[in-house]
Amino acid sequence: MLPERGAWLVVVPLLATILYYALPGDLRENIWLILSPQLAAYGMLAIWLVQNRTPWRRLRLESSRLLAALRWGGLMGLALGVINLTVILWVIPGLGGDISFLHETPHAQAPAWLMFPFGIGAIAILVELNFRGFQMGRLLALFGSSLTAQGCAIIVSAFAFAWDPFMVHVFRSLHWMAFTDGVVWGVLLLRTRSLYATMTAHAVEVWILYAGLKLWF
């Protein structure tokens, strides 16, 4: 495989996230600024795709590992879904936390037929293509293949995921849960070497959370 080109493009969405939090409070309510890191990420991904041959291999989207990836992703998504739903519905309220705002999120307000299952599945594919496929993958290309480098790539991409302005804006005090998910999905990506695994895990977990919260509220 030819050397990768444009791995440095991952710096753009990471820098956009950092700069967002340096903005005055009133500007941080602007929807375009909230979305700017993700828009930057997909823009840089498009440029990166043009620069590299066989980009699906670099994104770990090879079909040869599809069945195993779907199996491991499904199991991981099921486990995380049950654990996180338990934390949200019982642990956090038991500690005095408020989860009522979850009823007001765009995901909750959207029609159920639109979100479940296809809307959630589409979101999971796009989010994983960004944070694990593009951002974590390019960080691995920059950092190298050592265990320390892999750990750094997982942590940085998980932080970018959990502190994405849209994530924080929508899920408020619960956005930290995205960090633990990001770490688990990062490890899953390295173990399975397939982005299909993290896409599946993400979708299955959110299906469980969505259904559980819909029934709860």
HELIX and SHEET records of a PDB file:
HELIX    1   1 ALA A    7  VAL A   10  5                                   4    
HELIX    2   2 VAL A   11  TYR A   20  1                                  10    
HELIX    3   3 LEU A   27  GLU A   29  5                                   3    
HELIX    4   4 ILE A   31  GLN A   51  1                                  21    
HELIX    5   5 PRO A   55  ARG A   58  1                                   4    
HELIX    6   6 SER A   63  ARG A   65  5                                   3    
HELIX    7   7 LEU A   66  THR A   86  1                                  21    
HELIX    8   8 VAL A   87  VAL A   91  3                                   5    
HELIX    9   9 ILE A   92  GLY A   94  1                                   3    
HELIX   10  10 SER A  100  GLU A  104  5                                   5    
HELIX   11  11 PRO A  106  GLN A  109  1                                   4    
HELIX   12  12 ALA A  112  LEU A  114  1                                   3    
HELIX   13  13 MET A  115  GLY A  119  3                                   5    
HELIX   14  14 ILE A  120  GLU A  128  1                                   9    
HELIX   15  15 LEU A  129  MET A  136  3                                   8    
HELIX   16  16 GLY A  137  PHE A  143  1                                   7    
HELIX   17  17 LEU A  147  ALA A  162  1                                  16    
HELIX   18  18 PRO A  165  PHE A  171  1                                   7    
HELIX   19  19 ARG A  172  LEU A  174  5                                   3    
HELIX   20  20 MET A  177  THR A  192  1                                  16    
HELIX   21  21 LEU A  195  TRP A  216  1                                  22    
END                                                                             
